Amino acid sequence: MLWDKLRGRTSRVSRARRRLEGTTKLGHYELLHPLGVGGMAEVFKARTIGPAGFEREVVIKRILPAYGRDEDFVRMFADEARILGLIHHPNVVQAFEFGEEDGTLYLALEYVSGPSLSRILRALRAANRRMPPAIAAYIGREICRALDCVHRLEDENGARLEVVHRDVTPSNILITPWGGVKLLDFGVAKFASAAQLTREGTVKGKPAYLAPEQLQGKSIDGRVDLFALGIVMHEMLSLQHLFTGDSDLQTAKKIMEMKIPPLNAHRADVPEALEQIVLRALERDRRLRFDTAAEMARALDDFIVGSQLHLEEVAAFVREVEAISPLARPSSVAANAAHRSAPSSAGAGAEPQGQDQGLGQDESEEGPTVRDRALPASMWPAQPRRSGGPRLAAAIGLTLAALGVGTALSLRLSTAAAAVPPAAAGAHAASAASTR
């Protein structure tokens, strides 16, 4: 099973590499090598060159040729570009350009050097190490600041867009070697005037990071992102997947009714003040959570100030993680199969340290992002412990019925590995590959 998965990833990136041969330019960007390929999009490391030795490395994300004429995919891609074009925040991966070349739409995104949080957690588990509570709080606060910017976005007339990210997961959080934290992948983001509105009674997001109200088919707001961040923070501190079950049915059941395990069950050094912040974010009744990302950021900020954490300590921690485990700096199986000199999920240069935008390597533990767009089942690579598309809908429906929640979800769900596993593969690949 593992070999089949790895071989599948290799073939997808190899196909992208073959497409790259003879087509090294897209607009004014030179495509260097593929970072990842998913069900909808492919992501490349690229660069643009200007006068007097100017050069900038970027990530290029473009829709796969097979879907370039699909109106729904094009709308989703355009919606993602529109959101990114409005965001100017140090904790969000930046978009430089949304362009078109010979009928192919593409996004030029910031290239971020550094591992994803998913890779860091995997490295810590492998090395039997823990993340210091203050650093977990710092990462959480930085993502809160990103979400505060996202949730408060306005259009040109000053009207609130009501943007909800809907995919706050470890694979979509990047940590730079200097201690910076970046949120990426707005492929399934919701906003008020989106061209592609989510159908009523459908769900978007990774199953293990959905909020109860999403499973219930209720209207959602930014508090679903805070619930997902609460899951991420619990996992940073416990190094255990909080709600992931052996099946989608079990995952949904856990989200709806499982008692949240106290963090002191995993370790004794988590201060109560930090645990209370995490547990408040994880309240099933959204009225009991933080009202806004800014409120949660202030609570975390108070804790961090009291902890006297310095930015250089975060940077040192990232370097230490990379040193203790090769999992922190993986070289893509696919890329190595093609050319060991061309990293597929790497950061800058030849080092496989780059952004985790790769194709599903980080997402393999989280499960692919669920979309309300009907896609062939083959678009979701086999996941050992997950059922998939329509089965997820059925599983959620059965779970809610068993819990007496009702029949709110008559779902039409399917999944596609985001082209961005780019988002999961390399630092920025993670964001680039997420055409959701």
N, C-alpha and C positions, 0 to 999 in steps of 0.2 A: 504494500500500500504506500509506504513512504517513498519507495523507489519510483512508483508510478507518479506520485505527486511531483517529485523532483524532476523526473523526465518530462512531465507536462510543462513545468515552468521553463525548462531548458528549451523545449521546442518553441514555446511562445516567443521567448526573447531571441531565439535563433532566427525565427521568421522576421522579427522586427529588424534584426541585424542585416538580413538579406535585403529587406526593403530599403535599408539605409545605403547599401552599396549602390553607387551610381546616382544617389539622391542625397547629396551631402548638404544641400542648402534648402532652407525653408524661409522665405522672406529674406531678410538680411542676416539670418542666423546660420551659422555653420553647425550642423549636427555632428556631434563627436562620437557618441555611442549610446545605445539604448539603456535606460535605467529600469524599465519594467513595462510589462504589457498586461492589460486586464481585459475584461469582457467588453468594454466600451471604448477604451482609449489606450494610447501608448505614450510613454514618456521618455524623453531623451535629455542627456546632458548636451548642452550646446554653448556657443559663444558668439559674441558679436565683436567685430573689430572695427576700429575707427582710426582717424588720423593721429599722428604723433605717438604711435604705440599704444593707443587706448584699446583695452580689451576687457570684456566682462563675461563671466560665466553665468549661464542661466539654465533653467529647466524649461524645456518645450513640451507641452502637453497637447496632443491632438487626437481627435476622434479617429478611431480605426476606419480605414477605407470602406469597410462593409456597412458602416452606420452613418457615413457622411451625408446620406440623403434621407435619413430617418428624421422626420420633423420633430418627434418627441425628444430624441437624443440631442438634436441641434438646439432645441429650446432649453433643455437642461444645461447644456454647455454654455449657452449664452447667459442664462440666469447666474451660473457660477461666476462667469466673467464680470457680469454687472455688479454683483456683490463685492468681489475682490477689487474692482475699480473704485469703489466707494471707501474702502478701508485703508487708512494710513495709521498704522499702529506698530510699535516695535515688537509686539508679541504675536503678530500675525504675518505669515509668509506673504510677501508683497507680489502683486501682479504688475508687470511692466508694460505689457501690450496684449491686446486681443486682436488678432489679425486673420487674414485670409490669403491663401496662395493657391491659385489654380483650383478653386472650389473647396479647399481644405481649410477649415477653421482651426486655429491654434491659440494657445495661451503661452506667453512668455512669463515665467515665474522666477522669483528670487531663488538662487541656489544657496542652500544652507548646509554648511559643513557641520557634521555632528550626527550622533546616533539618535534614533527615536527612543522614546521612553519605553516602548515595548522591548527593544533590544537591551536596554539597560536592565530592565526587570528580569529578562531571561538570563542575562549574564550574572546578576546577583543570585538568582536561584541556583545556577550551575556552580557558582563558587561558594555557596552557603554563606553569603554575606547579606547584610541588611542595609537599607537606606536610612540615614540619620533622619529622625523626625523633623528637624528644622528644614532640611533640604526638601523633604516631601511637602512641607507647608509652603516653602518658597515656590516650588513648581506649581502647586495648586493656586497660589496667589497670582502668579504671572498669567495662568490660564484664565483666572477670574477677570483680570484686567483686559485680556483679549476679548472675553465674552461680554464684558461691560460695553466695550466699543461696538461690538457686533450687534448687541441687543438694542443699542441706542441709535443705530444708523437711521438717517433721515434722507428723504429724496430732495431734489432741488427746490421744492416748495416748503421744506421744513416739516413734512409729514413723516411720522415715524413709520418705518418699513416693517417693524415687527419681525426682524430676522431671528431665526432659531437655527443653530448649527446642526443639531441632530446627529452628530457623529463624533462626540468628544470621547476618544478612546486612546489608549497608549500609543497605538501606531500612528496617530495623527498629532502627536506632540513631539517636537524635536528639541533636543538640548545641544547647544553649541559648545565647542571647547572652551569658550570664555564665560560660560554660565548663563547664556541667554536661553530663553524658552520661547518657542514658536508654535502657534496653532495653525494647522493647515487643513486642506480638503473641505471645500464648501460644496461638494458635488450633490449632496442631498439636503442642503440648507433650505429652509422655508422662509419666504417673506411675502408680505401682503400683496404685492403687485406682480408676483412671479408669473411669467408666461405659462409655466407648467405648474398648475396647482395640484397639490396632493389630493387624490380622490378621497371623498369622505369615507371613513371606515377602513382606511389603509394605513400602513405603517412604513416608515423609512428609518433606517438605522441598523446597527448591529444588535442582534437579539439580546445578548447578555448585558447590553448597556441601555436598554430601553427603560423608560419610566413607567410606573403603573398606569398613568393616564393615557400613555400611548397604546398600551395593550388593551385598554378599555375603549379605545376609539374616541376618546374625548378630544376637544379642542386643546391645543397645546400653546405654551408660551416659553419664555426663556428658562423657566424653572426646570424643564426637562433636561437642559444642558447642565444645570447645577446638580441634578440627581446623577447624571452620568459622571460628572466630575467627582462626586462623592464616591462612586464606585471606583474610579481611578485612584483616588487618594487612599481608599481602604486597601486596594491592591498594592499600592506603593509601600504601605506600612506593614502589611501582612505577607506580601509576596504570594498570596493565594488568589485565585480567580473567585470573585465573590458569588456570582449567580450562575456561572457556567455549569450546565448540567450535562448528563450523558445524552440528552436529546433536547430538541426544541421544546417539547412538552414540559420536561423537567425544568428547563431554564425559565420558561414563563411562569411555572408554578412557584419557583423559588423567588422570582421577582415579586410576585403577588403576596406571598405569605410566609416566606422563610424568616426566622428570627435572625437579625443581623448579629453575627458573632462579635463579641467584644474584642478589641485589638489586643488587650492584655492576655487573651487566650493564645496569641501567637508570640508576643514579646512583652516584657515588663517595663520597657523604657519609653513607652509612648505617654506623654503627659496627658492628664485628663482633659485639660483645656483643648488640646488638639483633637482628641477623640470626640469631644462634644461637638466640635465644628463639623467633623466628618459625619457623625450620626445625624446632625440636623440637616445636612445636605441630603441624607438618605431617607428622610421622612417620606413615607408613602403618601401621606396627605400633603399635597403641595402647599397648602395654606400654612403648614408648620415649618416649611423650609425657609431659607433665606428668601426674601422678596426679590432681591436683585443680585447680580454678580458683584456689583460694587459693595453691597453689604457683606457678602461673604469674603471679599477681598480685604475689607477693613478688619474683620475678625482674624483672618490669617495674618494680616500685617501686624496686629497687636502681638500675636504669638511670636512672630519672627523677630520683632524688635526685642521682645523679652529674651529671646534665645541668643541675641547678639550674633546672628549669622552674618558673615561677610561674603561678598560675591566671589572672592577668590577661593573660598572654601567649596563653593559649588563647582567651580572650574576644576579644582584639584580632585574633587570626587569623580567627575566625569573622566579625567585622565586615569584615575586609579581603577575605575571599572574597566576601562579599555586595557589596562595592563594586566588585570587579574584573570581576564577571560577572553578568549578569541571570539566568543559569541557577541561581544560588544562591537567587534569590527569584522563582521562576516563578509566573505567574498561570495558573490552570487554564484550559486551552482550553475545557473544558466550561463552566466558570463564566462565562468571558468571553463565550461565545456566548449565554448566557442573560442575564446582567447583569454588566457590567464592575465594577459596584460591589459585587458579592458574590463574593469570592474563594472558589474551591472547594478549594484545597489550601493555604490560607493559615494563618498563625498567628493571633495576636490581632489584633483590630481589622480594618480594611479592608486592611491590608498582607498581600500574599500570601506572607508570610514564615513562616506558622505551620507546624504540624506536618506532616510528610509522610505523612499518613494517607490520602492521596488514593488514587484508584483506579488503582493500577497504574502511575502515572507513574514512580515509582522502580523498581518491579518490572519494568518493561519491559526493562531491561538484564539483570536477574537471571533472568528467567523466572518464571512463576507457581509458587506453592507446590504441590507434588504431594501428593495425599491418597490414602488407600486407599479412599475412598468413590467408588463408581461414579457419575459424573455425565455428562450429555450432553456431547458434544465441543464443542458451541457455548458451553459455559460457560467455555471457555478461549479468550480472544480470540486471534486469529491472531497468532503471533509469527514474524517473518521467518525466524529461524534455528533454530526449534525445532520438533520434530515434535509431540508432545503425547501425552496420556494413554496409551492402550494402546501407542502406538508407543514411548514411553519405556520401558515395561516390556520390549518386544521388543528395543529397542536395548541395554538393560542386559544382558538375557539373552544376546544375541549377543556382546556385549563380554566378558562373563565367560567364556563358552564359548571365545572366541578366546584369552583369556588363560590358559586352563586353570584358572580359579578354581572351576569347577563349575557346577552348575545349581541353585544355591541359590534363585534367584528365579524362581518361577513366579508372576509378579506380576499383580495386578489393579489397574492404576493409572489414575487419571484426574486431571484438574486442574480447579481452579476459581480464577479470579482472586479472591483474598481480598477480602472486602468491604472489606477494608481496604487495599485499595490505599489505604484510608483510612490504613492504616498507612504506606503509601508516599507518600501525597499530602501530608498536612500533618504537622506534628510529631506530633500525637497521632493523627491520622487513621490513621497507619500502624498504630498499635496497635489502634485501634478497628476498623478495617476488616478486621482479620485474623480472621475467624471461620473457623478452619480445623479 
